[in-house]
Amino acid sequence: MAELRGWAKAIWLFLTKREVFLRMFVERRELQLQLQEFGTQAASFPVGPQAPSLQ
């Protein structure tokens, strides 16, 4: 149900306030790219017995 409300709000913004919609769309894309980059960096950090000590 929450997803449906999100879609409805996005469509409403697109139809009534196109500038706001486009700004939010661009910001969302930038956040997705930053999260992907963060995930890639986190995946390359060793964990477990071979991880370096933080002391």
N, C-alpha and C positions, 0 to 999 in steps of 0.2 A: 504494500500500500504506500509506503514511504517513497519507493522508487517511482510510482505513478505520480505522486505529488511533485516530485522533482522534475519529471518530464513535463508535467503540465505547467509548472512555473517557468521552465526553460522556453517552452513554446510561447507562453504568454509574454515573456520578456522579449523574445525574438519579434513577435508581432507588434508589440506596443512600444518597446524601448530598445530599439536595435543597438544603439551605442552601448548601453549597459550590458546587453547580451554579448556583444563582440568583445568588450573589455574583459568580461568574466571568462569567456571562452579562451582568450589568449592567456590570461593568468592561470587558468586550469592546465593548459598545455605546458606552460613553463614549469608549474609545480610537478607535473608528471615527469618531465625530463629531469628535474632535480632529484626526484625520488628514485628514478632509474639509475642515475649516476651514483647516488648514495648507496643503493643496493649493490651496485657493481663494486664499489669500494669496500663495503662491508663484507662481501663475499670473498674478497681477496685477503682479508685479515685472518690470520691463523687462529684457530680455537682448539682447545683440547690440550693434550699433554705436550704437544710441540709448540704451543703458544709461548711467546716471550713473557717473562715475569714483569709485572708492572711495579715492582718494589724498588 
